[in-house]
Amino acid sequence: MEAYFRIIRDWSRLIIDQKYHESFFHVTTECICEAIKKVFLTKEYLHDPHVVQYIHSFERFSKFTLSIMQEIIRPYLFLRDFDFLDIYAYEISTIDFGRITWIDEKTKRLLRNIGIEEEHPIGRRCYELFHQRTVPCSGCPALEEKTEPFLATFENENGPHYYKVRLLPQNKIFELSRALLVIQDVTKEAKVMFDTLERLLQLAEYRDDDTKNHVHRIGILSGMLARLAGCDEQFVANIQVAAKFHDIGKVGIPDYILNKPGKLTKEEWESMKTHVLIGHQILANLDLPVIQMAANIAQTHHEWWNGQGYPNGLKGEEIPLEGRIVAIVDVFDALLSKRIYKDAFPPEKVKDILLDGRGKQFDPKLIDLFLTMWNDFLETREQLS
């Protein structure tokens, strides 16, 4: 048990520190489970119920391990996605209270800006490092007995701040009980924005039929195409986040339509098409440039270059650039993916479909750029899968 929890801790840290992508562990687990089935689910062993039980138990145990890791790393990945927000994050141990176990790059810069040249902050006490105290701060939110993320606001000589705290209690015996603290100058709008963005990203991930892998790939691939198109780095950074929300409007589409294995009826298809308007309505009222871009993408990524798309029949450059970029990347990834209603298409067939849509469904200049770097997009998608 001790080794198990320490392995979970160490593997999660590799993902948080960006030494491995989380998909590495999912793919590795799937490969091991499939290899074990290939070896032992044969005529030689099938008569032995214990072997079959062990195989199924191992598969369930592997999925359980991945789910624990996902719960640990989720808040860190959120912070990485929304790095443009003016927030600072660090992690402390709740066993050896206040001992810093992780610190993000923004917080390191913050420390330097306030004159603290701490080369190795890991292991220091947060109340010593940030507040120059010898004992824990009165009213520290990490001392509260709460298991869900929550907000607490404090006043100090530098003005009001708020903490958003995510406790990560895995196993206190093995020092896996941690608290992730996020600090930001407090305003009502900042709190609402931060919470809203977090929930929106979760919606974008979990209503997609390929879970979060699809939306993550769309973000990265859209950034690649934007950079190829000569967009500045701010546009590239924004579209990498904004593109993830392209199908968020599917939260308003009934499950029986989203998960239907066969062809949609005319009425069902009309209902499905409304997801672009629903997505725009969800996003449009959040006054933040990257989310305004996301609202544009949600509304326009199904418009066609020749005006035959939906919902507004926009044509050519009437369609915003971000919508034209995501239109290509979304079709590219969707065709290469196995879905409930279809198998994955081979790459050459996908390439032919994209080429056939040049000047019809897709911006011809963007398609030319995309196909010029076809192997790079294909390779990147494979790495992200």
N, C-alpha and C positions, 0 to 999 in steps of 0.2 A: 504493500500500500504506500509506504513512504517513497519508494522508487517511482511508483506510478505518478504520484502527484508532483514529484520533482521533475519528471519528464515533461508533464503537461506544462509546468511553469517554464522550463527551459525552451520547449518548442514554441510556446506562445511568445516568448521574448525574442526569438529569432525572427518571427513575423513582425512584431512591433518595431524592432530595430532595422527592419527592411533587409535582412540578410537572406531571407527566403520569402517568396510569395506564398500566401495562404493556400493557393491552388496546388502547390507542390505536395502538401500533406494530404489533400483530398485525392489527388491522382495516385499518389503512392499507396494510400489505403485501399483504393479501388483495385489497383494492380495486385496487391498482396492477397486480397480476398478472392479475386478471380483466379489467381495462381493456385491458391489452396483448393478451390473448388475443382479446378482442372485435374489436380493430382489425386484428391481423395474422394470426389463424388464420381466414382467409377464402380463397375460391377464388383471389383475386389473388396471395396469397403462399404458399399451401400447397405449390405446386410447387417452391418454393425450400427445399431442406433446411437451408441455413444460417440462414434466418429461424426455422424451427421449432426448430432446435438452440439458437439464441440465447434464444428464449422459455423453453424448458425449463431452460436453464442459469440464466437470471435467476431463475426460480422456485426452483430448488435453492439458488442463492446467497442469496436472500432468507431462506429457511428456515435456512440455515447461520448467517446474521447474527443472526437472532432466537435461535437456540440458544446462541450465544456470549453474547448479552446476558442470556439467562435464567440461564446459569451464573454470570455476574457478580453479578446482583441477588438470586439466591435466598437467600443468607445474610442479606442486609439485610431482605428481606421476612419472613423467619423472625423476626428480632429485633422487627420491627414487630408481628407477630402475637402475640408473647409479651412484650409490653411490661410486663406485670405482674410478671415475674421481676426479681429484684434483680441485674441485670447491666448492665454498661457497655461500650460498644463504640466503637472508633475505628479508622481505617484509616491505614496508613502506606505510604509508597513504599519499595520494596525496591531501587530503583535509586539514589535519593538517600536513603540509608538513614535511617529514623526520621522523615523529614519527614511531618508529619500532613497528610493529604489530605481527611479527612472525620471528623466527630465527631458523635455522637448527642446528643439533648437531655439524656438522663440524665447523660452524662459532663460536659456543660457545667454542669449543676447540681452534680455532684460536685466539680468544680473550684472553683466558688463556695463550696461548703460547707467546703472545706479552705483557704479564704482566697486562692485564686488568681483574681483578677479579670482574666482574660485576655479582652479584647474580641474579638480575632481570633486564635484558637489555630491556625487553618489556616496551615501553613507552618513552624510551630515544630517542634522535634525532640521526639519523645515522651519520650525519656530526660531532656531538660531540663525539660519541662513537668510530667511526673508524678513524676519521681524526683530532680530537681535534680542531675543528673549532667552532666558535660561530654563524656562518651564513652558509647557504647552499653552497656546493662546486660549484665553477664556472664551468659551462659546464656540470652539472649533467645530465645524460641521462634521468632521470625520469622527468625532467622539460620540455623535448622536447614534442611538440604536435604531438605525433605519437600514433596510436592505434594498430599497428602490432609489434611483437617482433623485436628488432633490436639490433645491436652491436655498442658500442662506446668504444674507446680506450683512456686511459689517462696515462700520465707520472707523477710520484711523486718521492719522495726521495727514496722510496723502489723499484723503477724500474717500468716498464710498467705493467699495468693491463688492462683487458677489462671487460666491463659490458655487459651482455646480459639481456635486460630488457623486461619484459612482463607486459604491463599495463592491469589492470583488472577493467575497468570502468563499474560498474553495475548501481549505482545510487548515484550521488554525494551528494544528500540531506541526505542520511542515512549512509554516511561514508563507502560506499562500493567501492569507487574508490581507488584501491590499485596499487602498482607497486612491482613486484617481481624482485629482482636484483640478478644476479648470477655473482660472481667475480672469475676470474682465471688469473694466470700469462699469459701474452699474448705472443703467438707465432702464426704464420700463421697456423701451423699444428693443434694447439689446437683449434683454431676457426673452422677450417674445420671439424675436428673430432667431436666436440660438435654438430655442426649443422647437420652433416651427421647422427650421431647416433639418434638424435631427429627425423629426417625424416624417417629413417629406421624403428624405432619403430612404428611410425604412420602407415607406409605401412603395417607392420606385423599385426597391429591391424585391420585395416579397410578393407583389402581385404579378410579376413577370413569370412566365412559364418555365424559364430557365434560371429561376431564382436570381441571385444578384450577379451571376457571372456575365449575363448578357448586358446588363446596364453598365457594368464596369468596363467591359470590352468596348461598348459604344463610346464611352467617355474617352478612353485612350486612343482609339482609332480616329475619332473625330478630331482630336488634337493633332494627330499626325497629318491628316488631310488639310487641316487649317494651316499648319506650318508650311506644307507643300504649296498651298495657294498664296503664300506670301503674307499671311496675317501676322500682326505683331504679337509679341509674347503674352501681352495681357489678354488679347482675344483668345489665344491658344489656351491659356490657363483657365479662362472663363468657360470655354466650350467643353473642356474636359470634365468640368463639374456639371454644367448646364445640360449637356446631352444625356446625362443619366436620368433626367426627368422626362424624357421624350414621351414615354407611354404612361405617365403617372395617372392620366385620365382613365385608365382601365379599372381604377378603383370603383368607378361608377357603372361598370359593365357587369351584368349578372354572370355568375360562375358557369352556368350551364352553356353560355355562349363562349366564354373565354376558353373553356376546357372541352368544347365539343370536338370529338375526333373526326367527324365527317364535315362535308361542305355545309356552310351556313345557308339558311334560307334567305330570301330577299329581305324579309323583315329583320332577321337576325343581323344581316350585314349592315343594314341601315342603323341598327342599334350600335353595332361595333364602331361604326364611323364617328359616332358622337364622342368617342374618347378624346379626340383632339380638342373639342370645344370644352369638355369637362376639365382636361388638363390645363388649358389656358385659364379657365376660371379659377382653378385652385391656386395657380402661381401668380397671376397678374397683379394681385393686390399687395404683394410683398415688395416693398420699394427697395430693391437691392439690384445693382446692375446684372449680376450673374443670374439671378432668378428671373429678371425681366427677359434676359436672353433665353432662359429655359422656357418661359411662357411662349416666346416666339417659336421656339423649336417644337414645343408640344402642339401648337396650332398649325404649323406649316410643313412638317416633315413628310406629310402625305400629299402635298401639292406637287403637280407635275410641271416640268419645264414647258410642255406644249399646252398647258392650261386645262388638262383633262383630269386633274386631281381633285382632292377635296380638302377642306370644306368650302373654300371660297373661289375655286377655279382660278387661282393666281397663275400668272404666266411669266416665264423668263425671269428677269431680274426684279420683278415685283415680289418674288419670293425672297425673303431675307437670306443672306449668305449662310448663316448658321443652319437654317432649315434645309437648304440645298446640300450642305455637307452631311448632315445627319441622315438625310434621305438615302444617300448612297451607302453610307456605312451601315445603316440599319438593315437594308435589303441584303447587303453583302453578308452580314453576320447571321441574319435570319435564314438565308438559303443554305448556309453551311452548317446550320444547327438542326438537330433532330427535335421535332416538335410532336405534340400529341396527334396532330393531323397529317404529319408527313415525316419521311426519313430525310436525313441530311443529304444534300446534293453534292456530287463530286466537284472539286474546284474548277475544272475546265468548263463544266456546264454553267456554273455560277458566273464565270468570266464571260461566257457567251451571252448570258441573260443581261448582264450589266452593259455589255457593248451594244446589244440590241436596243437598250433603253436610252442610248446616247441621243440627245436632242429631242427625245420623246418624254420619258419620265425624268431624266437626269440632265443637269447642266453639262453640256458637252465639254467645256474646258476642265471642269472638275473631274469628269469621268476619264478624260485623257491623262490627267495627272495621276489619278488613282491607278489606272491600268499600267502606266509607265512604271510605277513602283509596286506592281502587283505582288511580287514575291515577298517584299518587305511587309506588306499588309497581311499576307497569308501567314508568314512566319510569326509576326507579332501576335496575331490572333491565336495561333497554336500555343504560343507561350502563355497566353492569358487564359487558355482553356484547361 
